[in-house]
Amino acid sequence: MRPLLSSLVATALLVGTASQTLAQSVPCMRSAEKAAFDLAGLKSELMVIAIDCQMQERYNAFVMRFRPDLQGSEKGLNTYFGRTAHGSSQRAHDDYITSLANAQSDEALTRGTLFCAEHSRMFDEVQALGNSGDLLSYASAKPLVQPIALVECPAAPVKKKKDKTVATK
């Protein structure tokens, strides 16, 4: 019994340490990269809803309508992981997408039969959006489950130019 307990405690410590290290090691995101993560989160959430609630046709309609935005989101993720993953950007991107889907699926499982009733209206909300800007605003405002902290980089300080007013005589 004691070796089993020791193994469980050691495993929990390793998992906890790895999670903390991952959360601490996530570099900040530029504004466009943060937007890409927001859209990726929305797309994944809608995919989970489609699968769990038998709404694949609505998901396909969403993807067709917002295809250019979703493709732009993928490019934004590629930019972020290319900048931060140091040679393993595709793997980091794939790991993020997998972790995102798993985290959102786990959330759906915890809600059980309430999940579809609570989330299926998201398709109506998304289809009512007017344009890309509306989609981005919607995605960034939704409290979507993410496997990492989405921390936007601080804005670079604006350099003020000295006023060079020339006095006339």
N, C-alpha and C positions, 0 to 999 in steps of 0.2 A: 504494500500500500504506500509506503514512504517513497520508494523510487518513482512510482507513478505520479504522486503529488509533486515531487521535485521536478520531474519532467514537465508537468503542466505549468508550474510556476516559471521555469526557465523559458518555455515556449512563449508564455504570455509576456514575459519581459522582453524577449527578442522581438516579438511582433510589435509591442508598444514602442520600443526603441526605434525600430525601422519606420513605423508610422510617424513618429516625432521627427526623425531625421528627414524623411521625405517632405513633411510639411515645412520644416525649417529651411530646407534646401531649395525650395521652389523660388526661382528668381521672379522679380516683379515683371509685370506685363505692360507693354506700351498700349496706348489707347486702342489702336486698331486690333491688337492681339487680344485684348480683353473682350472686345466686341466679338471676335471670332470664337472665343470660349463661351460667351453667352449664347451665341447662335448654335454652337455645337451642343450645348446643354439642352436647348429647346428642341432641337432636332432629335436628340436621343430620347428625351422625355416623350415626345410625340410618338416615336417608334415603340417605346415600351407600352404606351397607351394603346396603340394600334394592335400590337400583338396580344396584350392581355385582355383587351375589350373587343376584339374582333372588328377592328376599324381600319383594316389595311387599305381600303379604297380611299378613305379620307386622308390617310398618311400619304398615299401616292399622289393625291391631288395637291397636298401641301408641297411635296417635293417638286412636282412639275411647276407649280406657280412660282415658287421661290428658288428655283434651280440656280440662277446666277448668284444670288445672295449666299446660298449654301456652298457653292463652289468657291466663292470669295472667302467664306469662313474657313474652308479647308486650306486655302492659301495662307490665311492668317495664322492658322495653327502650324503650318509648315514653317512660316517665318519665325514664330516663337521657338519651336523646337530646334530649328536650324541655328538659332542664335544661342540657345541655352544648353543643348544636349551634347555638344562637343563631339561630333562624329557619329553619334548614334541617334540622329534625329528621327529617322523613320521608326525605329524601335520605340523611342520615347512617345512619339505620336500614337502608334498602335497601342502601347500600354495605357496611355491616357484614355483613348476611345473605349478600350475594354473596361478599364476601371470605372469610367463614366456610366457605361451601360449596366455594369454590375451594381454600382451604387444606386442607380435609379430603379433597377429591378428589385433590389433588396427593399427599397422604400415602398414599392408597390406591394410586395409580399407582406410587409408589416401592416398595410392598410386593409388587406384582405378584400372582402366583397365590397367594401366602401370605395375602393380605389377607382373603379370605373365611374361610379356616380359622381365622385369628386373631381375627376380629371377629364372626362370625355368632352366636356364643354370647351376645352382648350382648342379643339378643332374649329368650333364655331367662332371663337375669338380670333384665331389666326386668319381664318378665311375672311373675316370682316375688316382686316387691316388694309389700308390703302396702298402702301408702297414699302420700299426697302427700309426707309427711315422709321416707319411705324413698326416694322418687324423687329428692328434692332432695339427700339425703345421698349417694345413688349418683352423681348427676351431678357433685356437687362433689368427690367422691373420685376420679373417673375422670380420667386424664391425657389429656384431649381437646385436640386441636389447636385453637388460637384464633388469629385474625389480629392480635389486640391483647393487650396485657398486662392481665390482670384484677386491678387493684389496688384493694383495698377501702380506703375512707377510714378514717382512724384514728377510734376511738371518741371521742365527746365526753367530756371529763372530767366525772366525777360530782361535783356540788356537795354538799358535806357540810353538813348543818344543825347549828348549834351545839346542844349538849345543854342544854336549858332545864329542868333538874330543879329543882323547887321544894322547898325544905326545909320540913318542918312542925315546929312547936314542940311 
